[in-house]
Amino acid sequence: MCVALCLRALTDLNDYTFPMLWVKAFHIVFVASWFAGLFYLPRIFVNLALVPPGSEAERARLLLMARKLMRFTTLLAVPAIGLGTWLWLGYGIGRGPGNGWMHAKLFIVVLVLGYHHGCGVLLRKLEAGTLQRSHVWFRWFNEIPVLMLTAAVVLVVVKPF
């Protein structure tokens, strides 16, 4: 019975909607994965700020983790942005009148890209030993992507304007 209902649901989708749902699903997966990296990378920065002087092995290990995570997070951002652009320009999601929420969401996306870039800048400064920020500062910095993700999800789901 369940299989029959699923097959019926699939056949009821027109040729336009079905592929769009796959693009949307993978967009969500890549955005969630990208944000997971943006949530964890500043946590590594917190730990780097807490490394006691003279603990070079611990510092080197954390920097290696941060470099690898930054590289992986950047790789996840590319399909997230590409699939989102496909949904917007290819399928017209958020285009036309009454879609002011999309402009706000695109602004949030630009902020997320800036935050991602900022993480790269902070990482390079941490590697060079030129950044003197406290673990408390990094803890606050770590909250920014939570706020941006919340704003983006509310805009997409609620579409307030």
Backbone torsions as a table, in degrees:
resi	resn	phi	psi	omega
1	MET	NA	-46.4	-179.6
2	CYS	-62.5	-42.4	178.8
3	VAL	-62.4	-41.5	179.4
4	ALA	-63.1	-41.1	178.4
5	LEU	-65.2	-40.8	178.9
6	CYS	-65.0	-44.0	178.3
7	LEU	-63.0	-40.1	177.6
8	ARG	-62.3	-43.4	179.6
9	ALA	-61.7	-40.3	179.3
10	LEU	-67.1	-39.1	-179.0
11	THR	-74.7	-22.6	177.6
12	ASP	-74.7	-21.0	178.4
13	LEU	-74.3	136.9	178.7
14	ASN	-78.5	172.1	-176.5
15	ASP	-63.2	-21.6	-178.9
16	TYR	-81.8	-41.3	-173.2
17	THR	-74.8	-41.7	-173.6
18	PHE	-58.1	-51.7	178.7
19	PRO	-63.7	-34.5	179.8
20	MET	-61.5	-36.8	179.1
21	LEU	-65.5	-35.6	176.3
22	TRP	-66.9	-43.3	178.2
23	VAL	-61.4	-44.7	-179.9
24	LYS	-62.8	-43.4	-180.0
25	ALA	-60.8	-46.7	-179.7
26	PHE	-70.1	-31.7	174.0
27	HIS	-60.1	-45.9	179.6
28	ILE	-62.8	-42.6	179.5
29	VAL	-61.2	-46.6	-178.0
30	PHE	-70.6	-35.8	176.4
31	VAL	-64.4	-44.7	179.1
32	ALA	-61.7	-41.1	179.4
33	SER	-67.4	-41.4	177.9
34	TRP	-59.7	-47.0	-179.7
35	PHE	-66.5	-32.4	176.5
36	ALA	-58.5	-42.7	176.2
37	GLY	-64.6	-40.2	179.7
38	LEU	-70.5	-23.1	175.0
39	PHE	-77.0	-38.2	-172.4
40	TYR	-85.9	-33.6	-177.4
41	LEU	-56.4	-47.9	177.6
42	PRO	-65.1	-24.1	175.1
43	ARG	-66.4	-36.3	174.4
44	ILE	-65.1	-38.8	177.3
45	PHE	-61.2	-39.7	176.5
46	VAL	-57.6	-48.2	-179.7
47	ASN	-64.4	-36.4	176.4
48	LEU	-63.6	-38.4	179.1
49	ALA	-67.8	-22.0	-179.0
50	LEU	-93.3	-4.9	-179.3
51	VAL	-65.6	125.3	179.1
52	PRO	-69.4	150.8	177.8
53	PRO	-56.8	139.5	179.0
54	GLY	91.2	-6.0	179.0
55	SER	-94.3	65.4	-175.0
56	GLU	-65.9	-35.3	-179.7
57	ALA	-65.3	-42.7	178.8
58	GLU	-65.2	-42.9	179.0
59	ARG	-62.1	-44.9	-179.9
60	ALA	-62.9	-40.5	179.4
61	ARG	-64.2	-44.2	179.7
62	LEU	-66.7	-38.7	177.7
63	LEU	-65.5	-39.2	176.7
64	LEU	-62.7	-44.1	177.5
65	MET	-60.3	-44.3	-178.3
66	ALA	-64.4	-42.2	179.2
67	ARG	-62.0	-46.1	-179.2
68	LYS	-64.9	-41.3	179.3
69	LEU	-67.3	-38.4	178.3
70	MET	-62.8	-43.4	179.2
71	ARG	-62.7	-46.5	-178.8
72	PHE	-65.9	-41.5	179.5
73	THR	-63.1	-38.9	177.7
74	THR	-64.5	-40.9	177.6
75	LEU	-63.6	-32.5	178.3
76	LEU	-74.5	-30.6	-179.0
77	ALA	-66.5	-33.7	-175.1
78	VAL	-61.7	-54.6	177.6
79	PRO	-67.6	-29.5	177.0
80	ALA	-60.6	-47.2	179.0
81	ILE	-68.1	-43.8	-179.2
82	GLY	-61.8	-45.7	180.0
83	LEU	-68.7	-36.6	176.2
84	GLY	-64.2	-40.4	177.0
85	THR	-64.3	-39.7	177.4
86	TRP	-61.1	-44.4	178.5
87	LEU	-62.8	-40.6	-176.0
88	TRP	-73.5	-54.6	-175.1
89	LEU	-86.7	-36.5	-177.1
90	GLY	-78.8	-42.6	-177.9
91	TYR	-104.3	-6.9	175.6
92	GLY	77.4	16.0	178.5
93	ILE	-66.7	126.4	179.2
94	GLY	83.0	8.6	178.8
95	ARG	-101.3	154.9	178.1
96	GLY	95.1	178.9	-178.0
97	PRO	-67.4	150.5	178.2
98	GLY	79.4	17.1	-179.4
99	ASN	-120.9	42.7	177.2
100	GLY	-62.0	-25.4	178.7
101	TRP	-59.3	-32.9	-178.1
102	MET	-67.7	-37.5	177.3
103	HIS	-62.3	-42.1	178.1
104	ALA	-65.4	-40.7	179.6
105	LYS	-64.9	-41.6	178.1
106	LEU	-63.0	-34.2	174.6
107	PHE	-63.9	-41.4	177.2
108	ILE	-62.7	-40.9	178.7
109	VAL	-60.7	-41.8	177.3
110	VAL	-62.5	-41.2	177.1
111	LEU	-62.7	-40.7	178.8
112	VAL	-63.9	-42.7	176.9
113	LEU	-61.5	-39.6	176.2
114	GLY	-64.3	-40.6	177.5
115	TYR	-63.5	-43.9	178.2
116	HIS	-58.8	-47.7	177.6
117	HIS	-61.0	-42.6	178.8
118	GLY	-60.2	-36.3	176.0
119	CYS	-62.7	-39.3	177.3
120	GLY	-64.2	-41.6	178.0
121	VAL	-63.5	-45.7	178.9
122	LEU	-61.5	-40.4	179.5
123	LEU	-62.2	-44.7	179.0
124	ARG	-62.1	-38.8	178.7
125	LYS	-69.7	-36.8	176.3
126	LEU	-65.5	-40.3	177.8
127	GLU	-63.0	-39.4	-179.7
128	ALA	-78.2	-12.8	-178.9
129	GLY	76.7	20.9	-177.2
130	THR	-102.4	1.8	-177.6
131	LEU	-104.7	123.4	179.8
132	GLN	-119.3	75.6	176.1
133	ARG	-112.6	149.3	179.5
134	SER	-82.9	162.5	176.5
135	HIS	-62.9	-29.2	178.3
136	VAL	-66.2	-42.0	178.5
137	TRP	-60.4	-44.8	179.4
138	PHE	-66.2	-32.3	177.0
139	ARG	-64.1	-41.1	176.8
140	TRP	-69.0	-40.8	177.2
141	PHE	-58.5	-34.7	-179.3
142	ASN	-67.1	-20.2	-178.6
143	GLU	-81.5	-18.5	-175.4
144	ILE	-59.4	-46.8	-179.6
145	PRO	-65.1	-27.5	176.3
146	VAL	-62.5	-44.1	179.9
147	LEU	-66.5	-40.3	-179.4
148	MET	-68.3	-40.8	178.0
149	LEU	-64.5	-42.0	178.1
150	THR	-59.7	-46.7	-179.8
151	ALA	-61.3	-44.1	-178.5
152	ALA	-64.8	-44.3	-179.4
153	VAL	-64.7	-42.7	178.8
154	VAL	-62.3	-42.8	179.9
155	LEU	-62.0	-42.7	-177.6
156	VAL	-71.7	-39.8	-175.0
157	VAL	-82.9	-46.0	-175.6
158	VAL	-83.4	-32.7	-176.6
159	LYS	48.3	64.8	-172.2
160	PRO	-68.5	-17.0	178.9
161	PHE	-155.0	NA	NA
